[in-house]
Amino acid sequence: MSKKIIIGDLLDFLDDPAHAGESAVRYVEQGALLIENGKITQRGSKEEALALAAKSPDIDLVQYDNKLIIPGMIDTHVHYPQTEMIAAYGEQLLTWLTEHAFPTEKQFADKAHGSMVADVFLSELLKNGTTTALVFGTVHPQSVDAFFEVAQQKGLRMICGKVMMDRNCPDDLQDTAASGYADSKALIEKWHGVDRLSYAVTPRFAPTSTPEQLQACKKLLDEYEDVYMHTHVSENVDECAWVKELFPESKDYVGVYEDAGLLRKRSVLAHGIHFNERELCCVADNDTAIAHCPTSNLFIGSGLFNIQQMREHNIKVGMGTDVGGGSSFSLLKTYNEAYKVQQLQNNKLSAFEGLYLNTLGGARALDLEGIIGQLEVGCEADIAVLDYAGTPFMDFRLQRCKGIHEKLFALMMLGDDRSVFATYANGEKVHQR
């Protein structure tokens, strides 16, 4: 039986600090976690842990000084096939798709190419302290096979799905309502619930699916009630106008998915920038989650996400990097941009609130609270170890901080993959800087 003790400063959340305040924050200096067979089985003090280790020579003891131990971070929206075209210059959403995203995704007809990119992608996530992600594949079923095979080898909790597109896209990236259903069903049967892997039914976004394909998506969700639904919504003003032309009978963009029966628990909509009041109420009423993707929203010029509206409607929100529209795999840098997006709207997003979105908030958005997202007994031991001295300048700056919030804020504003000292997945170290 594999056992280890990890000692260091522990930080996680019992609830959303935006609602519950600092009582939601659980910070313990020199705490300890006992990990057995991939799960956290005890929390305690450093002294208790050292005493236990002294009596049990079979326990591996790891002590992290001047480090902050947090739950492994959770990326609630990202495209692994776009890894190689991250930081593509100069376009807004609809042109960006045709000029950059679609040509790159065509390469994933080759499974070997998908495997190579999946390995690079997952390695980058782990370097950045991200241990779970909700991931787009491409229209090719083999892109999902390649992704899951690599994730399984690394022992990761990952969610992925084959993109479904039966119109308004290149012919060689197009499926049909029937083939999209059949391919997705076969992938669900093969992968969903295997080890730490889950499947997401993945219509790209309303403009690239006919009403018939959206109904095929609903059929899959009805047949497999614990799979996810993952798509885009209200990212760009021109996109919203296009959806209105394509679906004139629906009340609004969210209404397209509502009419198709796709809004439910375990449905995650990326972006949600340009919602009206009806859409906010509809998302909340259907227990659907939103993935906030600030680096992408700024990079592609899509708009400013209003997190205060989401809070007022009690909508579950997680953070997404949205690579390759997003320009970094780092959820620390994603918080950096999220903070600025709120500043521009005269809203605040504290470091505690940002780290909550990256951890427990993401777990709640993915219906995985109690499994990941906390340093809690019974949770899987997905852990990121952040380094206060990731660079000489960060060390210089953080030494001048008073209190954990100021220290965390500076770390998240200045941090990137250099701030991640180690990453654990299911209790095993999968990255060491």
MORANOR-V571902 format. One record per residue. N is the residue number from 1. SS is DSSP state (h for helix, s for strand, l for the rest). OMEGA is omega as a letter, one per 40 degrees, with the letter a starting at -180 (none if undefined). BURIAL is 1 if it has 9 or more other C-alpha atoms within 8 Angstrom, else 0. Layout:
# MORANOR-V571902
n={N;N}
ss={SS;SS}
omega={OMEGA;OMEGA}
burial={BURIAL;BURIAL}
This chain:
# MORANOR-V571902
n={1;2;3;4;5;6;7;8;9;10;11;12;13;14;15;16;17;18;19;20;21;22;23;24;25;26;27;28;29;30;31;32;33;34;35;36;37;38;39;40;41;42;43;44;45;46;47;48;49;50;51;52;53;54;55;56;57;58;59;60;61;62;63;64;65;66;67;68;69;70;71;72;73;74;75;76;77;78;79;80;81;82;83;84;85;86;87;88;89;90;91;92;93;94;95;96;97;98;99;100;101;102;103;104;105;106;107;108;109;110;111;112;113;114;115;116;117;118;119;120;121;122;123;124;125;126;127;128;129;130;131;132;133;134;135;136;137;138;139;140;141;142;143;144;145;146;147;148;149;150;151;152;153;154;155;156;157;158;159;160;161;162;163;164;165;166;167;168;169;170;171;172;173;174;175;176;177;178;179;180;181;182;183;184;185;186;187;188;189;190;191;192;193;194;195;196;197;198;199;200;201;202;203;204;205;206;207;208;209;210;211;212;213;214;215;216;217;218;219;220;221;222;223;224;225;226;227;228;229;230;231;232;233;234;235;236;237;238;239;240;241;242;243;244;245;246;247;248;249;250;251;252;253;254;255;256;257;258;259;260;261;262;263;264;265;266;267;268;269;270;271;272;273;274;275;276;277;278;279;280;281;282;283;284;285;286;287;288;289;290;291;292;293;294;295;296;297;298;299;300;301;302;303;304;305;306;307;308;309;310;311;312;313;314;315;316;317;318;319;320;321;322;323;324;325;326;327;328;329;330;331;332;333;334;335;336;337;338;339;340;341;342;343;344;345;346;347;348;349;350;351;352;353;354;355;356;357;358;359;360;361;362;363;364;365;366;367;368;369;370;371;372;373;374;375;376;377;378;379;380;381;382;383;384;385;386;387;388;389;390;391;392;393;394;395;396;397;398;399;400;401;402;403;404;405;406;407;408;409;410;411;412;413;414;415;416;417;418;419;420;421;422;423;424;425;426;427;428;429;430;431;432;433}
ss={l;l;s;s;s;s;s;s;s;s;s;s;s;l;l;l;h;h;h;h;h;h;h;h;s;s;s;s;s;s;s;s;s;s;s;s;l;l;s;s;s;s;s;s;s;h;h;h;h;h;h;h;h;h;h;l;l;l;l;s;s;s;s;s;s;s;s;s;s;s;s;l;s;s;s;s;s;s;s;h;h;h;h;h;h;l;l;l;l;l;l;l;h;h;h;h;h;h;h;h;h;h;h;h;h;h;h;h;h;l;h;h;h;h;h;h;h;h;h;h;h;h;h;h;h;h;h;l;l;s;s;s;s;s;s;s;l;l;l;l;h;h;h;h;h;h;h;h;h;h;h;h;h;h;l;l;s;s;s;s;s;l;s;s;l;l;l;l;l;l;h;h;h;l;l;l;h;h;h;h;h;h;h;h;h;h;h;h;h;h;h;l;l;l;l;l;s;s;s;s;s;s;s;l;l;h;h;h;l;l;h;h;h;h;h;h;h;h;h;h;h;h;h;l;l;l;l;s;s;s;s;s;s;l;l;l;h;h;h;h;h;h;h;h;h;h;l;l;l;l;l;l;h;h;h;h;h;h;h;l;l;l;l;l;l;l;s;s;s;s;s;l;l;l;l;l;h;h;h;h;h;h;h;h;h;l;l;l;s;s;s;s;l;h;h;h;h;h;h;l;l;l;l;l;l;l;h;h;h;h;h;h;l;l;l;l;s;s;s;l;l;l;l;l;l;l;l;l;l;l;h;h;h;h;h;h;h;h;h;h;h;h;h;l;l;l;l;l;l;l;h;h;h;h;h;h;h;h;l;h;h;h;h;h;h;l;l;l;s;l;l;s;l;l;l;l;l;l;l;s;l;l;s;s;s;s;s;l;l;l;l;h;h;h;h;h;h;h;l;l;l;l;h;h;h;h;h;h;h;h;h;h;h;h;l;l;h;h;h;s;s;s;s;s;s;l;l;s;s;s;s;s;l}
omega={a;i;i;i;i;a;i;i;a;i;i;a;i;a;i;a;i;i;a;a;a;i;i;a;i;a;a;i;i;i;a;i;i;a;i;i;i;a;i;a;i;i;i;a;i;a;i;a;i;i;i;a;i;a;a;a;i;a;i;a;i;a;a;i;a;i;i;a;a;i;i;a;a;i;a;i;a;a;a;a;a;a;a;i;i;i;i;a;i;a;i;a;a;i;i;i;a;a;a;a;a;i;i;a;i;a;a;i;i;a;a;i;i;i;i;a;i;i;i;a;a;i;i;i;a;i;a;i;i;a;i;i;i;a;i;i;i;i;a;i;a;i;i;i;a;a;a;i;a;i;i;i;a;i;a;i;a;i;a;i;i;i;i;a;i;i;i;i;i;a;a;i;a;i;i;i;a;a;i;i;a;i;a;i;i;i;i;a;a;a;a;i;i;a;a;a;i;a;i;i;a;i;a;i;a;a;a;i;i;i;i;i;i;i;i;i;i;i;i;a;i;a;a;a;a;i;a;i;a;i;i;i;i;i;a;a;i;i;a;i;i;i;i;i;a;a;a;a;a;a;a;a;i;i;i;i;i;a;a;i;a;a;a;i;a;i;a;i;i;i;i;a;a;a;i;a;i;a;i;a;a;i;a;a;a;i;i;a;i;i;i;a;a;a;i;a;i;a;a;i;a;a;a;a;a;a;i;i;a;i;a;a;i;i;i;a;i;a;i;i;a;i;e;i;i;a;i;i;a;i;i;i;i;i;i;a;i;i;a;i;i;i;a;i;a;i;i;i;a;i;i;i;i;i;i;i;a;a;a;i;i;i;i;i;a;i;a;i;a;i;i;i;i;i;a;i;a;i;i;a;i;a;i;i;a;a;i;a;a;i;i;a;i;i;i;a;a;i;a;a;i;i;a;a;i;a;i;a;i;i;a;i;a;a;i;a;i;i;a;a;i;i;i;i;i;i;a;i;a;i;i;a;none}
burial={0;0;1;1;1;1;1;1;1;1;1;1;1;0;1;1;1;0;0;1;1;0;0;1;1;1;0;0;0;1;1;1;1;1;1;1;1;1;1;1;1;0;1;1;1;1;0;0;1;0;0;0;1;0;0;0;0;0;1;1;1;0;0;0;0;0;1;1;1;1;1;1;1;1;1;1;1;1;1;1;1;1;1;0;1;1;0;0;0;0;0;1;1;0;0;1;1;1;0;1;1;1;1;1;1;1;1;1;0;1;1;0;1;1;1;0;1;1;1;0;1;1;0;1;1;1;1;1;1;1;1;1;1;1;1;1;1;1;1;1;1;1;1;1;1;1;1;1;1;1;1;1;0;0;1;1;1;1;1;1;1;1;1;1;1;1;1;0;1;0;0;0;1;1;1;1;1;0;0;1;1;0;1;1;1;0;1;1;0;0;1;1;0;0;0;1;1;1;1;1;1;1;1;1;1;1;1;1;1;1;0;0;1;1;1;1;1;1;0;1;1;0;0;0;0;0;1;1;1;1;1;1;1;1;1;1;1;0;1;1;0;1;1;1;0;0;0;0;0;1;0;0;1;1;1;1;1;1;0;1;1;1;1;1;1;1;1;1;1;1;1;1;1;1;1;0;0;0;1;1;1;1;1;1;0;1;1;1;1;1;1;1;1;1;1;1;1;1;1;1;1;1;1;1;1;1;0;0;0;1;1;0;1;0;1;1;1;1;1;1;1;1;1;1;1;1;1;1;1;1;1;1;1;1;1;1;1;1;1;0;1;1;1;0;0;0;0;0;1;0;1;1;1;1;1;1;1;1;1;1;1;1;1;1;1;1;0;1;1;1;1;1;1;1;1;0;1;1;1;1;1;1;1;1;1;1;1;1;1;1;0;0;0;1;1;1;1;1;0;0;0;0;0;0;0;1;1;1;1;1;1;1;1;1;1;1;1;1;1;1;1;1;1;1;1;1;1;0;1;1;1;0;0}
